[in-house]
Amino acid sequence: MSEFEKDHYWEFTLRDNPLTKDNTKDCVAEVKTGPKTLRNEDIANEIKRTGSETKKATILSIGMQINEIILEALLNGDSVITDLCQFIPRITGPFENEDASFDPTINKLTFDVILTKPVREALAKVKPVKLGAKADVARISLVTDTFTGLFDGSITASEDIMITGSNIKVAGNDAEVGVFFVAADGTATKVTRRLTQNDPSKLIVRVPALADGSYTLRIVTSYNSGTQLLKNLRTLEYKNKLTIGKIDGGDDRPVIE
């Protein structure tokens, strides 16, 4: 039987590069990983599945001992080479001069991880598959008036609302960043009170002392789910109008489609 070599593929999407603020078009790749992260338990199961007669508990015990030996060596400042990579202890951050001491606010202990030759050769055979641009999942899902408990679009001036969604955290130092209530004539009133809660999936916001009327909720933010802020501001608007009081003598609750 001829030797069979399995093909490997990395699927990836492209997203904005947050590190180059002067370039609004360049992107970085984000590899699509599997539905779960492989752990020692999964590795032991795979070893058993492929025909090993060693007990699963023994496999896990040996794996734990190997990890403990490697960790002990690394903590002692030793370099460790496995079949997959080499770990080299390193200290990051500058020292002002040769007499300077280690400053934990500036200097960090870490490791350089260098792939071994077999891994580099195997990587050269992986076939990249581009899936296109990464979908923008930032959105405002629902607005709830915490004073009345209603989420039909009616809100109360000078009371809190709860905004839920995805990637809606208010972040960035630009003057344009914040939560706004935009009136029908286009006048935008910014929330100046500190947000009670400001998380990626939930905001607690005090509604300004607005006049009765219909408003569009707008969030302007540089928040990015990664470690860096977005290069360009992101503007999110709630799909349903918010109303304070009664409009033209009618029902103060908007119809939600």
GROMACS elastic network, one bead per residue, 0.5 to 0.9 nm:
[ bonds ]
;  ai    aj funct       b0    kb
    1     4     6  0.85495   500
    7   125     6  0.79072   500
    7   126     6  0.71880   500
    7   127     6  0.77921   500
    8   125     6  0.74472   500
    8   126     6  0.50739   500
    8   127     6  0.62022   500
    8   128     6  0.87252   500
    9   125     6  0.89578   500
    9   126     6  0.54904   500
    9   128     6  0.57194   500
    9   129     6  0.66987   500
   10    31     6  0.66350   500
   10    32     6  0.71853   500
   10    33     6  0.82780   500
   10   126     6  0.68927   500
   10   127     6  0.62631   500
   10   129     6  0.59144   500
   10   130     6  0.84314   500
   11    30     6  0.86013   500
   11    31     6  0.59094   500
   11    32     6  0.54732   500
   11    33     6  0.80323   500
   11   127     6  0.85999   500
   11   128     6  0.60096   500
   11   130     6  0.58915   500
   11   131     6  0.64837   500
   12    29     6  0.62011   500
   12    30     6  0.53798   500
   12    32     6  0.53163   500
   12    33     6  0.87700   500
   12   128     6  0.73164   500
   12   129     6  0.62611   500
   12   130     6  0.52114   500
   12   131     6  0.57465   500
   12   132     6  0.76452   500
   12   133     6  0.89015   500
   12   134     6  0.86829   500
   13    28     6  0.84048   500
   13    29     6  0.56968   500
   13    30     6  0.53485   500
   13    31     6  0.65672   500
   13    32     6  0.73053   500
   13   129     6  0.87970   500
   13   130     6  0.60785   500
   13   131     6  0.52483   500
   13   132     6  0.52132   500
   13   133     6  0.52836   500
   13   134     6  0.51714   500
   13   135     6  0.87276   500
   14    17     6  0.89183   500
   14    27     6  0.59071   500
   14    28     6  0.56043   500
   14    30     6  0.61329   500
   14    31     6  0.88453   500
   14   130     6  0.81437   500
   14   131     6  0.80725   500
   14   132     6  0.62192   500
   14   134     6  0.55335   500
   15    18     6  0.89392   500
   15    26     6  0.84690   500
   15    27     6  0.52303   500
   15    28     6  0.55868   500
   15    29     6  0.64732   500
   15    30     6  0.72588   500
   15   133     6  0.60830   500
   15   134     6  0.55877   500
   15   135     6  0.84808   500
   16    19     6  0.89778   500
   16    24     6  0.77171   500
   16    25     6  0.72292   500
   16    26     6  0.63940   500
   16    28     6  0.62432   500
   16    29     6  0.88451   500
   16   134     6  0.89546   500
   16   230     6  0.78850   500
   16   231     6  0.81227   500
   17    20     6  0.61675   500
   17    21     6  0.81893   500
   17    23     6  0.85099   500
   17    24     6  0.81722   500
   17    25     6  0.81799   500
   17    26     6  0.59797   500
   17    28     6  0.52840   500
   17    29     6  0.88080   500
   17   230     6  0.81475   500
   17   231     6  0.78303   500
   18    21     6  0.66676   500
   18    27     6  0.83906   500
   18    28     6  0.86705   500
   18   224     6  0.86101   500
   18   226     6  0.88904   500
   18   228     6  0.59365   500
   18   229     6  0.63225   500
   18   230     6  0.53169   500
   18   231     6  0.54381   500
   18   232     6  0.88166   500
   19   228     6  0.72213   500
   19   229     6  0.85153   500
   19   230     6  0.84947   500
   19   231     6  0.75483   500
   20    23     6  0.55500   500
   20    24     6  0.76347   500
   20    26     6  0.78774   500
   20   231     6  0.72309   500
   21    24     6  0.66937   500
   21   230     6  0.82988   500
   21   232     6  0.77417   500
   22   231     6  0.81231   500
   23    26     6  0.62116   500
   23   231     6  0.85587   500
   24    27     6  0.86418   500
   24   231     6  0.73332   500
   24   232     6  0.77386   500
   30   134     6  0.82425   500
   33    36     6  0.79813   500
   33    37     6  0.84427   500
   34    37     6  0.71530   500
   37    42     6  0.89960   500
   38    41     6  0.80429   500
   38    42     6  0.58713   500
   38    43     6  0.69974   500
   39    42     6  0.52612   500
   39    43     6  0.63001   500
   39    44     6  0.87298   500
   40    44     6  0.61154   500
   40    45     6  0.85657   500
   40    60     6  0.68125   500
   40    63     6  0.75320   500
   40    64     6  0.85692   500
   41    44     6  0.51866   500
   41    45     6  0.62494   500
   41    46     6  0.87014   500
   41    56     6  0.86675   500
   41    60     6  0.71428   500
   42    45     6  0.50275   500
   42    46     6  0.61876   500
   42    47     6  0.86733   500
   43    46     6  0.50580   500
   43    47     6  0.62397   500
   43    48     6  0.87079   500
   43    60     6  0.87255   500
   44    47     6  0.50813   500
   44    48     6  0.63217   500
   44    49     6  0.86019   500
   44    56     6  0.59977   500
   44    57     6  0.84077   500
   44    59     6  0.60772   500
   44    60     6  0.63620   500
   44    63     6  0.88219   500
   45    48     6  0.51424   500
   45    49     6  0.60759   500
   45    50     6  0.87256   500
   45    56     6  0.71423   500
   46    50     6  0.62256   500
   46    51     6  0.88788   500
   47    50     6  0.53748   500
   47    51     6  0.68621   500
   47    52     6  0.59866   500
   47    54     6  0.88028   500
   47    56     6  0.83612   500
   47    59     6  0.83243   500
   48    51     6  0.54275   500
   48    53     6  0.70929   500
   48    54     6  0.75114   500
   48    55     6  0.79042   500
   48    56     6  0.69372   500
   49    52     6  0.72655   500
   51    54     6  0.89915   500
   52    55     6  0.80857   500
   53    56     6  0.88529   500
   54    57     6  0.84540   500
   54    58     6  0.66676   500
   54    59     6  0.67713   500
   55    58     6  0.52127   500
   55    59     6  0.63890   500
   55    60     6  0.88240   500
   56    59     6  0.50335   500
   56    60     6  0.62516   500
   56    61     6  0.85597   500
   57    60     6  0.51703   500
   57    61     6  0.60841   500
   57    62     6  0.86661   500
   58    62     6  0.61366   500
   58    63     6  0.84999   500
   59    62     6  0.52954   500
   59    63     6  0.61758   500
   59    64     6  0.86534   500
   60    63     6  0.50560   500
   60    64     6  0.61396   500
   60    65     6  0.86692   500
   61    64     6  0.51367   500
   61    65     6  0.62788   500
   61    66     6  0.87268   500
   62    65     6  0.50670   500
   62    66     6  0.62157   500
   62    67     6  0.86718   500
   63    66     6  0.51518   500
   63    67     6  0.62803   500
   63    68     6  0.86942   500
   64    67     6  0.51321   500
   64    68     6  0.61873   500
   64    69     6  0.87017   500
   65    68     6  0.50852   500
   65    69     6  0.62080   500
   65    70     6  0.86233   500
   66    69     6  0.52308   500
   66    70     6  0.62154   500
   66    71     6  0.85883   500
   67    70     6  0.51348   500
   67    71     6  0.60309   500
   67    72     6  0.85346   500
   68    71     6  0.51097   500
   68    72     6  0.60754   500
   68    73     6  0.86212   500
   69    72     6  0.52063   500
   69    73     6  0.62969   500
   69    74     6  0.87030   500
   70    73     6  0.52222   500
   70    74     6  0.62131   500
   70    75     6  0.86622   500
   70    80     6  0.69029   500
   71    74     6  0.50592   500
   71    75     6  0.60820   500
   71    76     6  0.85519   500
   72    75     6  0.51856   500
   72    76     6  0.62969   500
   72    77     6  0.88739   500
   72    78     6  0.88188   500
   73    76     6  0.51002   500
   73    77     6  0.65611   500
   73    78     6  0.53133   500
   73    79     6  0.74152   500
   73    80     6  0.72902   500
   74    77     6  0.50608   500
   74    78     6  0.51076   500
   74    79     6  0.64408   500
   74    80     6  0.69936   500
   74    87     6  0.76749   500
   74    88     6  0.79494   500
   74    89     6  0.69296   500
   74   111     6  0.86492   500
   75    78     6  0.73280   500
   75    89     6  0.84714   500
   77    88     6  0.80862   500
   77    89     6  0.58991   500
   77    90     6  0.87479   500
   78    87     6  0.84979   500
   78    88     6  0.73015   500
   78    89     6  0.70650   500
   79    86     6  0.71192   500
   79    87     6  0.55625   500
   79    89     6  0.66446   500
   80    85     6  0.83235   500
   80    86     6  0.55641   500
   80    87     6  0.51540   500
   80    88     6  0.69192   500
   81    84     6  0.77421   500
   81    85     6  0.58827   500
   81    87     6  0.63674   500
   81    88     6  0.88204   500
   81   116     6  0.82606   500
   82    85     6  0.54156   500
   82    86     6  0.61918   500
   82    87     6  0.85161   500
   82   116     6  0.80725   500
   83    86     6  0.83752   500
   83   115     6  0.89709   500
   83   116     6  0.67983   500
   83   117     6  0.89899   500
   83   118     6  0.78804   500
   83   119     6  0.82912   500
   84   114     6  0.87155   500
   84   115     6  0.61489   500
   84   116     6  0.54911   500
   84   117     6  0.83349   500
   84   118     6  0.74470   500
   84   119     6  0.60624   500
   85   113     6  0.64304   500
   85   114     6  0.53811   500
   85   117     6  0.86451   500
   85   119     6  0.78615   500
   86   112     6  0.78992   500
   86   113     6  0.56324   500
   86   114     6  0.50502   500
   86   115     6  0.63711   500
   86   116     6  0.68135   500
   87   111     6  0.60033   500
   87   112     6  0.57756   500
   87   114     6  0.66641   500
   88   110     6  0.85257   500
   88   111     6  0.52469   500
   88   112     6  0.50531   500
   88   113     6  0.65671   500
   88   114     6  0.80607   500
   89   109     6  0.75221   500
   89   110     6  0.60796   500
   89   112     6  0.64329   500
   90   108     6  0.83853   500
   90   109     6  0.61491   500
   90   110     6  0.53393   500
   90   111     6  0.52053   500
   90   112     6  0.65638   500
   91   107     6  0.64899   500
   91   108     6  0.55657   500
   91   110     6  0.61082   500
   91   111     6  0.79754   500
   92   106     6  0.80318   500
   92   107     6  0.53186   500
   92   108     6  0.52142   500
   92   109     6  0.66086   500
   92   110     6  0.73581   500
   93   103     6  0.89507   500
   93   106     6  0.56490   500
   93   108     6  0.67250   500
   94    97     6  0.88077   500
   94   106     6  0.73203   500
   94   107     6  0.69833   500
   95    98     6  0.72422   500
   95    99     6  0.85037   500
   95   100     6  0.59025   500
   95   101     6  0.75222   500
   95   102     6  0.76549   500
   95   103     6  0.84376   500
   95   106     6  0.86326   500
   95   107     6  0.81370   500
   96    99     6  0.80276   500
   96   100     6  0.59687   500
   96   101     6  0.88915   500
   97   100     6  0.53595   500
   97   101     6  0.89434   500
   98   101     6  0.85002   500
  100   103     6  0.85066   500
  102   105     6  0.89488   500
  102   106     6  0.81254   500
  102   107     6  0.63790   500
  102   108     6  0.87600   500
  103   106     6  0.54557   500
  103   107     6  0.54527   500
  103   108     6  0.82619   500
  104   107     6  0.50854   500
  104   108     6  0.62216   500
  104   109     6  0.88254   500
  105   108     6  0.78443   500
  115   118     6  0.82367   500
  115   119     6  0.61088   500
  115   120     6  0.63495   500
  116   119     6  0.54353   500
  116   120     6  0.63256   500
  116   121     6  0.87540   500
  117   120     6  0.50602   500
  117   121     6  0.61084   500
  117   122     6  0.85458   500
  118   121     6  0.51367   500
  118   122     6  0.61346   500
  118   123     6  0.86194   500
  119   123     6  0.60593   500
  119   124     6  0.86454   500
  120   123     6  0.50881   500
  120   124     6  0.63644   500
  121   124     6  0.52568   500
  121   125     6  0.70947   500
  122   125     6  0.54977   500
  122   126     6  0.70533   500
  123   126     6  0.52871   500
  123   127     6  0.87881   500
  124   127     6  0.82645   500
  130   133     6  0.87212   500
  131   134     6  0.81294   500
  132   135     6  0.88725   500
  133   136     6  0.88521   500
  134   137     6  0.89165   500
  136   139     6  0.85273   500
  137   166     6  0.66006   500
  137   167     6  0.73928   500
  138   165     6  0.74419   500
  138   168     6  0.65208   500
  138   234     6  0.88661   500
  138   236     6  0.76634   500
  139   164     6  0.87942   500
  139   165     6  0.55912   500
  139   166     6  0.53401   500
  139   167     6  0.69078   500
  139   168     6  0.67914   500
  139   236     6  0.63922   500
  139   237     6  0.78450   500
  139   238     6  0.79116   500
  140   143     6  0.79886   500
  140   163     6  0.71058   500
  140   164     6  0.61830   500
  140   166     6  0.66114   500
  140   167     6  0.85775   500
  140   168     6  0.69422   500
  140   201     6  0.88310   500
  140   219     6  0.87410   500
  140   236     6  0.69686   500
  140   237     6  0.69400   500
  140   238     6  0.56070   500
  140   239     6  0.79645   500
  141   163     6  0.75780   500
  141   164     6  0.56489   500
  141   166     6  0.76095   500
  141   238     6  0.74503   500
  141   239     6  0.85576   500
  142   151     6  0.72304   500
  142   162     6  0.80849   500
  142   163     6  0.59093   500
  142   164     6  0.53897   500
  142   165     6  0.67671   500
  142   238     6  0.78840   500
  143   150     6  0.87183   500
  143   151     6  0.58343   500
  143   152     6  0.81457   500
  143   153     6  0.70476   500
  143   155     6  0.87656   500
  143   161     6  0.66411   500
  143   162     6  0.56833   500
  143   164     6  0.65731   500
  143   238     6  0.82541   500
  143   242     6  0.86803   500
  144   147     6  0.87986   500
  144   148     6  0.84769   500
  144   149     6  0.63752   500
  144   150     6  0.57434   500
  144   152     6  0.76847   500
  144   153     6  0.76163   500
  144   154     6  0.84049   500
  144   155     6  0.77223   500
  144   160     6  0.87874   500
  144   161     6  0.54993   500
  144   162     6  0.50688   500
  144   163     6  0.65555   500
  144   164     6  0.84712   500
  145   148     6  0.56572   500
  145   149     6  0.53020   500
  145   150     6  0.53992   500
  145   151     6  0.61650   500
  145   152     6  0.87128   500
  145   153     6  0.81336   500
  145   154     6  0.71094   500
  145   155     6  0.52790   500
  145   156     6  0.68990   500
  145   159     6  0.79105   500
  145   160     6  0.65367   500
  145   162     6  0.64731   500
  146   150     6  0.73610   500
  146   151     6  0.88636   500
  146   155     6  0.85748   500
  146   156     6  0.88323   500
  146   159     6  0.75773   500
  146   160     6  0.57587   500
  146   161     6  0.53135   500
  146   162     6  0.64954   500
  146   204     6  0.89899   500
  147   150     6  0.81379   500
  147   155     6  0.82428   500
  147   156     6  0.71368   500
  147   159     6  0.64102   500
  147   160     6  0.67218   500
  147   161     6  0.76977   500
  148   151     6  0.87615   500
  148   154     6  0.89639   500
  148   155     6  0.80886   500
  148   156     6  0.80671   500
  150   153     6  0.75959   500
  150   154     6  0.70103   500
  150   155     6  0.79537   500
  151   154     6  0.69914   500
  151   155     6  0.83385   500
  152   155     6  0.86506   500
  152   242     6  0.84705   500
  152   253     6  0.66117   500
  152   254     6  0.68700   500
  152   255     6  0.76390   500
  152   256     6  0.66914   500
  153   240     6  0.68952   500
  153   241     6  0.64149   500
  153   243     6  0.62341   500
  153   244     6  0.88865   500
  153   253     6  0.64287   500
  153   254     6  0.60830   500
  153   255     6  0.82160   500
  153   256     6  0.76947   500
  154   241     6  0.87142   500
  154   242     6  0.57198   500
  154   244     6  0.61035   500
  154   245     6  0.78272   500
  154   252     6  0.67971   500
  154   253     6  0.53922   500
  154   254     6  0.70740   500
  155   159     6  0.80756   500
  155   160     6  0.85284   500
  155   161     6  0.72512   500
  155   207     6  0.81338   500
  155   242     6  0.65717   500
  155   243     6  0.60237   500
  155   244     6  0.55004   500
  155   245     6  0.80892   500
  156   159     6  0.56002   500
  156   160     6  0.76843   500
  156   161     6  0.82081   500
  156   207     6  0.71638   500
  156   209     6  0.89146   500
  156   210     6  0.89771   500
  156   243     6  0.83427   500
  156   244     6  0.59195   500
  156   245     6  0.77025   500
  157   160     6  0.82316   500
  157   206     6  0.82159   500
  157   207     6  0.53778   500
  157   208     6  0.59731   500
  157   209     6  0.51282   500
  157   210     6  0.58268   500
  157   211     6  0.78421   500
  157   212     6  0.84397   500
  157   244     6  0.66978   500
  157   245     6  0.87517   500
  158   206     6  0.61748   500
  158   208     6  0.52423   500
  158   209     6  0.50960   500
  158   210     6  0.77924   500
  159   205     6  0.82633   500
  159   206     6  0.54388   500
  159   207     6  0.55517   500
  159   208     6  0.78942   500
  159   209     6  0.86969   500
  160   196     6  0.88612   500
  160   204     6  0.64750   500
  160   205     6  0.53261   500
  160   207     6  0.58559   500
  161   203     6  0.81238   500
  161   204     6  0.58124   500
  161   205     6  0.53907   500
  161   206     6  0.63881   500
  161   207     6  0.69085   500
  162   197     6  0.88475   500
  162   202     6  0.69890   500
  162   203     6  0.57308   500
  162   205     6  0.64811   500
  163   168     6  0.86199   500
  163   201     6  0.81157   500
  163   202     6  0.55624   500
  163   204     6  0.63681   500
  163   205     6  0.76566   500
  164   168     6  0.78761   500
  164   200     6  0.86699   500
  164   201     6  0.54762   500
  164   203     6  0.64917   500
  164   204     6  0.89049   500
  165   168     6  0.62979   500
  165   200     6  0.76722   500
  165   202     6  0.64140   500
  165   203     6  0.87956   500
  166   169     6  0.83194   500
  166   200     6  0.61286   500
  166   202     6  0.80300   500
  167   170     6  0.88611   500
  167   199     6  0.82109   500
  167   201     6  0.60463   500
  167   202     6  0.88471   500
  167   223     6  0.69318   500
  167   224     6  0.70787   500
  167   225     6  0.68156   500
  168   171     6  0.89618   500
  168   198     6  0.83899   500
  168   199     6  0.73362   500
  168   200     6  0.51285   500
  168   201     6  0.61114   500
  168   202     6  0.72077   500
  168   203     6  0.77110   500
  168   219     6  0.73379   500
  168   220     6  0.86734   500
  168   221     6  0.75127   500
  168   223     6  0.73557   500
  168   236     6  0.79474   500
  169   198     6  0.55818   500
  169   199     6  0.50531   500
  169   201     6  0.69930   500
  169   202     6  0.73628   500
  169   203     6  0.71167   500
  169   219     6  0.87381   500
  169   221     6  0.71125   500
  169   222     6  0.85776   500
  169   223     6  0.60989   500
  169   224     6  0.86807   500
  170   177     6  0.70435   500
  170   178     6  0.60661   500
  170   179     6  0.76771   500
  170   198     6  0.65940   500
  170   199     6  0.79296   500
  170   200     6  0.81331   500
  170   203     6  0.85420   500
  170   219     6  0.74153   500
  170   220     6  0.70770   500
  170   221     6  0.50544   500
  170   222     6  0.72003   500
  170   223     6  0.63879   500
  171   174     6  0.89543   500
  171   177     6  0.71193   500
  171   178     6  0.79304   500
  171   198     6  0.89426   500
  171   220     6  0.85455   500
  171   221     6  0.53326   500
  171   222     6  0.53505   500
  171   223     6  0.50400   500
  171   224     6  0.85833   500
  171   229     6  0.77770   500
  172   175     6  0.86722   500
  172   177     6  0.63936   500
  172   178     6  0.87591   500
  172   221     6  0.63312   500
  172   222     6  0.52431   500
  172   223     6  0.69906   500
  172   229     6  0.72165   500
  172   230     6  0.87665   500
  172   233     6  0.85193   500
  173   176     6  0.83789   500
  173   177     6  0.69044   500
  173   222     6  0.85782   500
  174   177     6  0.54658   500
  174   178     6  0.89110   500
  174   221     6  0.87359   500
  174   222     6  0.86831   500
  174   233     6  0.86349   500
  175   178     6  0.79889   500
  176   220     6  0.67584   500
  176   221     6  0.81944   500
  176   233     6  0.83768   500
  177   219     6  0.75897   500
  177   221     6  0.51825   500
  177   222     6  0.74969   500
  177   233     6  0.76854   500
  177   234     6  0.89665   500
  177   235     6  0.89930   500
  178   190     6  0.67468   500
  178   191     6  0.69679   500
  178   192     6  0.84270   500
  178   218     6  0.83201   500
  178   219     6  0.59187   500
  178   220     6  0.53247   500
  178   221     6  0.65136   500
  179   189     6  0.84398   500
  179   190     6  0.58182   500
  179   191     6  0.55949   500
  179   192     6  0.85723   500
  179   205     6  0.81380   500
  179   217     6  0.74497   500
  179   218     6  0.58782   500
  179   220     6  0.64904   500
  179   221     6  0.86532   500
  180   188     6  0.59734   500
  180   189     6  0.53663   500
  180   191     6  0.60359   500
  180   216     6  0.80528   500
  180   217     6  0.59859   500
  180   218     6  0.50289   500
  180   219     6  0.62586   500
  180   220     6  0.80469   500
  181   187     6  0.81750   500
  181   188     6  0.55395   500
  181   189     6  0.51768   500
  181   190     6  0.65337   500
  181   191     6  0.79188   500
  181   207     6  0.83621   500
  181   208     6  0.84519   500
  181   210     6  0.87927   500
  181   215     6  0.57870   500
  181   216     6  0.56439   500
  181   218     6  0.62767   500
  181   219     6  0.89389   500
  181   242     6  0.88502   500
  182   185     6  0.79578   500
  182   186     6  0.57801   500
  182   187     6  0.54965   500
  182   189     6  0.62881   500
  182   190     6  0.86876   500
  182   214     6  0.84550   500
  182   215     6  0.51960   500
  182   217     6  0.64742   500
  182   218     6  0.72055   500
  183   186     6  0.52948   500
  183   187     6  0.52585   500
  183   188     6  0.63538   500
  183   189     6  0.80909   500
  183   213     6  0.74910   500
  183   214     6  0.62977   500
  183   216     6  0.66035   500
  184   187     6  0.73522   500
  184   213     6  0.80847   500
  184   214     6  0.64911   500
  184   215     6  0.64308   500
  184   216     6  0.79604   500
  185   188     6  0.89349   500
  188   216     6  0.89528   500
  188   218     6  0.88818   500
  189   208     6  0.77614   500
  189   210     6  0.84397   500
  190   208     6  0.80636   500
  191   194     6  0.80046   500
  191   195     6  0.84450   500
  191   205     6  0.77204   500
  191   206     6  0.72268   500
  191   207     6  0.70578   500
  191   208     6  0.63874   500
  192   195     6  0.85442   500
  192   206     6  0.88558   500
  192   208     6  0.82488   500
  193   196     6  0.86689   500
  193   205     6  0.81031   500
  193   206     6  0.68667   500
  193   207     6  0.89930   500
  193   208     6  0.85082   500
  194   197     6  0.87166   500
  194   205     6  0.80552   500
  194   206     6  0.83412   500
  195   198     6  0.61300   500
  195   203     6  0.71971   500
  195   204     6  0.60393   500
  195   205     6  0.53812   500
  195   206     6  0.72442   500
  196   203     6  0.74310   500
  196   204     6  0.52162   500
  196   205     6  0.63696   500
  196   206     6  0.79701   500
  197   202     6  0.70140   500
  197   203     6  0.50222   500
  197   205     6  0.74187   500
  198   201     6  0.83189   500
  198   202     6  0.63775   500
  198   204     6  0.67918   500
  198   205     6  0.86277   500
  199   202     6  0.51303   500
  199   203     6  0.60805   500
  200   203     6  0.79322   500
  200   223     6  0.82167   500
  200   225     6  0.80535   500
  207   210     6  0.76128   500
  210   213     6  0.82653   500
  210   244     6  0.77681   500
  211   244     6  0.71877   500
  211   245     6  0.81909   500
  212   243     6  0.72094   500
  212   246     6  0.66638   500
  212   247     6  0.71322   500
  213   242     6  0.83541   500
  213   243     6  0.55509   500
  213   244     6  0.53590   500
  213   245     6  0.66129   500
  213   246     6  0.71015   500
  213   247     6  0.58915   500
  213   248     6  0.89550   500
  213   252     6  0.88703   500
  214   241     6  0.63371   500
  214   242     6  0.56527   500
  214   244     6  0.65829   500
  214   245     6  0.88675   500
  214   247     6  0.76214   500
  215   241     6  0.57293   500
  215   242     6  0.50648   500
  215   243     6  0.60366   500
  215   244     6  0.81022   500
  216   237     6  0.69384   500
  216   238     6  0.67265   500
  216   239     6  0.81884   500
  216   240     6  0.75000   500
  216   241     6  0.53281   500
  216   242     6  0.61483   500
  216   243     6  0.87815   500
  217   236     6  0.83115   500
  217   237     6  0.56503   500
  217   238     6  0.54975   500
  217   239     6  0.85306   500
  217   240     6  0.84713   500
  217   241     6  0.74517   500
  217   242     6  0.71401   500
  218   235     6  0.69239   500
  218   236     6  0.56366   500
  218   238     6  0.66470   500
  219   234     6  0.80322   500
  219   235     6  0.57240   500
  219   236     6  0.50750   500
  219   237     6  0.63682   500
  219   238     6  0.86159   500
  220   233     6  0.65082   500
  220   234     6  0.56128   500
  220   236     6  0.63845   500
  220   237     6  0.88095   500
  221   224     6  0.87893   500
  221   230     6  0.84719   500
  221   232     6  0.88672   500
  221   233     6  0.55816   500
  221   234     6  0.53168   500
  221   235     6  0.66082   500
  221   236     6  0.83621   500
  222   229     6  0.54082   500
  222   231     6  0.72739   500
  222   232     6  0.67483   500
  222   234     6  0.59826   500
  222   235     6  0.89059   500
  223   226     6  0.85426   500
  223   228     6  0.81315   500
  223   229     6  0.54233   500
  223   230     6  0.62095   500
  223   233     6  0.83291   500
  223   234     6  0.79238   500
  224   227     6  0.71455   500
  224   228     6  0.64856   500
  224   229     6  0.52646   500
  224   230     6  0.57188   500
  225   228     6  0.80807   500
  225   229     6  0.83623   500
  226   229     6  0.75836   500
  228   231     6  0.87353   500
  229   232     6  0.86164   500
  230   233     6  0.66505   500
  230   234     6  0.78952   500
  237   240     6  0.86658   500
  238   241     6  0.72647   500
  238   242     6  0.87142   500
  240   254     6  0.84579   500
  240   255     6  0.89436   500
  240   256     6  0.71533   500
  240   257     6  0.86230   500
  241   254     6  0.73684   500
  241   256     6  0.89913   500
  242   253     6  0.85765   500
  242   254     6  0.75830   500
  243   246     6  0.76911   500
  243   247     6  0.80006   500
  243   252     6  0.66474   500
  243   253     6  0.69459   500
  243   254     6  0.71628   500
  244   247     6  0.81623   500
  244   252     6  0.70633   500
  244   253     6  0.86776   500
  245   251     6  0.86714   500
  245   252     6  0.55151   500
  245   253     6  0.84801   500
  246   249     6  0.57548   500
  246   250     6  0.58843   500
  246   251     6  0.59060   500
  246   253     6  0.78253   500
  247   250     6  0.55782   500
  247   251     6  0.70639   500
  247   252     6  0.61152   500
  248   251     6  0.86112   500
  249   252     6  0.82273   500
  250   253     6  0.86970   500
  251   254     6  0.75086   500
  253   256     6  0.88943   500
